[in-house]
Amino acid sequence: MTLVAELASIVAPVFICAAIGFLWAKRGLPFDNAVITSLVYNLGGPCLILATFAKVELSAAALAEIAAASLAAYLGFAAVGVLVLRAARLRLTSYLPAVIFPLTGSMGLPVCLFALGNEGLAFALVFFAFGAIGTFTIGATIAAGSVSFGRIARSPVFYAVVLAVVLEIARIDLPRWAFNTCDLLGGIVIPAQLVALGLALSRLRVTSLGRSVALAMLRLAAGAAVGWAVAEAFSLGPVASAVVILQSAMPVAVSSYLFAQMYNREPEEVAGMVLVSTILSFATLPLLLAVLLP
C-alpha cells in the first residue's frame, strides 16, 4: 500500500490538473490558450529554469553528462523513427516529429519533480530544453520541409539554459530579489501547462485509430527502451538515469499535432497518436515509477 500511495502522490496531481483542463473546455469556459502558451514559454519557462538551477548544486561534469545523454536519446528516437516509418512506408514528414519528441514539458517536468525532487527537475529541464528547442526547429522543419535556424535565436528557453548553466558552473548566486521573482514566475509553468494539455486533448478530433494506436505504442515502447539504453551507456547516477528514462517514455507531444495540422500532414492520425499515447501513459508511467523508485 505504501508503494501505491507513493505512486498516486506522483501521478495523480498530473492527471487531475489535466482533467481540470479537459472539463474546463467541455463546459465551454473561457481560456486563452495562445496567451497562456506565450506566457509559459517566453516568461515562465525561462524563470523556472533559472530558479530550479539556483536551488540545486550540479557540477559541470553532471550537466555535461545529462546534456550528452539527452542529445543521445533524441538521436535514438530519430533513428528508430526513421527505420520503422521507412519499413512501414509511412511519410517521415507526417509521423517522424511525433516519434522523436515526447511530452517532456507539461507531463515530464511534474512527474520528475514529484518523483525525484528539485535535483530531478533540474535534470528534467535539461532534457526538456533539448526537446523544446528541437521541437520548434527540427520538428517544424521536418513537418514544413524547410529549414529555419532563426527559431533557435528567438527561443527564450535556449538563453535561459545557457545563463543557468553558466551561473551553475561559475557558482554565482542570483540576487535574492531575482531568485524570488524567477521562483514566483516559474511556479506558473507546470499547472498552466497541465491545464492547457487537458484543453488540447479535449479538442483533438480523431477519425482513424488503427495506425495511430500502433505508432503511439511505438513512441512509448521505443522511448522507454532508448532511454534505458542511454542511461546504461552513460552510466548515469540514479536520479539522472531515472529522469532520462521517464522523459524518454513520455507520450507524443501536442506540438506534433499542431505542426501536422499547420502543414496538413495527416493531422487526424497524429491527433490519435497524441490521445492514445497519453491515455496509455496512465498505465505505463506508474509501472516505470514502480521500477525506478528506490
Residue pairs with C-beta under 8 A, 6 or more apart in sequence:
3 290
6 293
7 286
7 289
7 290
7 293
9 114
10 111
10 114
10 115
10 289
11 111
11 282
11 285
11 286
11 289
13 110
13 114
14 107
14 110
14 111
14 114
14 194
15 282
17 110
17 191
17 194
17 195
17 198
18 106
18 107
18 194
18 195
18 197
18 198
18 201
19 198
20 194
20 195
20 198
21 31
21 194
21 195
21 196
21 197
21 198
21 199
21 200
21 201
21 202
22 198
22 199
22 201
22 202
23 198
24 31
24 195
24 198
24 199
25 31
25 198
25 199
25 202
25 203
26 202
31 195
31 196
31 199
33 196
33 199
33 200
36 192
36 195
36 196
37 196
39 188
39 192
40 188
40 189
40 192
40 193
40 196
41 132
41 156
41 157
42 156
43 156
43 185
44 185
44 186
44 187
44 188
44 189
44 192
45 105
45 132
45 156
45 157
45 160
45 186
45 189
46 156
46 157
46 159
46 160
47 160
47 181
47 182
47 183
47 184
47 185
47 186
47 189
48 125
48 182
48 185
48 186
48 187
48 189
48 190
49 125
49 129
49 157
49 160
49 161
49 164
49 186
50 160
50 163
50 164
50 167
50 174
50 179
50 182
50 186
51 179
51 182
51 183
51 186
52 118
52 121
52 122
52 125
52 164
52 186
53 122
53 125
53 164
53 165
53 167
53 168
54 164
54 167
54 173
54 174
54 179
54 182
54 183
55 118
55 122
56 118
56 119
56 122
57 168
58 119
58 122
58 168
60 168
60 169
62 237
62 240
63 126
63 165
63 168
63 169
65 234
65 236
65 240
66 123
66 126
66 127
66 236
66 240
66 243
66 244
67 126
67 130
68 234
69 230
69 231
69 234
69 236
69 240
69 244
70 126
70 127
70 130
70 244
70 247
71 130
72 230
72 233
72 234
73 127
73 226
73 227
73 230
73 244
73 247
73 248
74 100
74 101
74 130
74 131
74 134
76 226
76 229
76 230
77 99
77 100
77 101
77 102
77 222
77 223
77 226
77 248
78 96
78 99
78 100
80 99
80 218
80 222
80 226
81 92
81 95
81 96
81 99
81 100
81 218
81 222
82 92
82 96
84 99
84 218
84 222
85 91
85 92
85 95
85 96
85 99
86 92
90 211
91 265
91 266
92 142
93 142
93 143
93 145
93 263
93 265
94 143
94 260
94 265
94 266
94 269
94 270
95 215
95 265
95 266
95 269
95 270
95 273
96 142
97 135
97 138
97 139
97 142
97 143
97 255
97 256
97 259
97 260
98 215
98 219
98 252
98 253
98 256
98 257
98 260
98 270
98 273
98 274
99 215
99 218
99 219
99 222
99 252
100 134
100 138
100 139
101 131
101 134
101 135
101 139
101 252
101 253
101 255
101 256
102 108
102 131
102 219
102 223
102 247
102 248
102 249
102 250
102 251
102 252
102 253
103 197
103 250
103 251
103 252
103 253
103 254
103 278
104 124
104 127
104 128
104 131
104 132
104 247
104 250
104 253
105 128
105 131
105 132
105 193
105 253
106 190
106 193
106 194
106 196
106 197
106 254
107 194
107 197
107 250
107 251
107 278
107 281
108 124
108 127
108 128
108 246
108 247
108 250
109 121
109 124
109 125
109 128
109 189
109 190
109 193
110 190
110 194
111 246
111 285
111 289
112 120
112 121
112 123
112 124
112 242
112 243
112 246
112 247
113 120
113 121
113 124
113 190
115 242
115 246
115 289
115 292
115 293
116 123
116 124
116 239
116 242
116 243
119 239
120 239
120 242
120 243
123 239
123 240
123 243
123 244
124 243
124 246
124 247
125 161
126 161
127 243
127 244
127 247
128 247
129 157
129 158
129 161
131 247
131 253
132 155
132 157
133 152
133 155
133 157
133 158
135 253
135 255
135 256
136 151
136 155
136 255
137 148
137 149
137 151
137 152
139 255
139 256
139 259
140 148
140 151
140 259
141 147
141 148
143 259
143 260
143 262
143 263
143 265
144 259
144 262
144 263
145 263
152 158
166 172
167 173
167 174
173 179
174 182
197 254
197 278
200 254
200 257
200 274
201 254
201 274
201 275
201 278
204 257
204 271
204 272
204 274
204 275
205 268
205 271
206 212
206 268
206 271
206 272
206 275
207 268
208 268
208 269
208 272
209 272
209 276
211 269
211 272
212 269
212 270
212 271
212 272
212 273
212 275
212 276
213 272
213 276
215 269
215 273
216 251
216 252
216 272
216 273
216 274
216 276
216 277
216 280
217 276
217 277
217 280
219 251
219 252
219 273
219 277
220 249
220 251
220 277
220 280
220 281
220 284
223 248
223 249
223 250
224 245
224 248
224 249
224 284
224 288
226 248
227 244
227 245
227 246
227 247
227 248
227 249
228 245
228 248
230 244
230 248
231 240
231 241
231 244
231 245
236 244
238 294
241 292
242 292
242 293
245 288
245 292
246 285
246 288
246 289
246 292
249 281
249 284
249 285
249 288
250 281
251 274
251 277
251 278
251 280
251 281
252 270
252 273
252 274
252 277
252 278
253 274
254 274
256 270
256 273
256 274
257 267
257 270
257 271
257 273
257 274
259 265
260 266
260 267
260 270
260 271
261 267
261 270
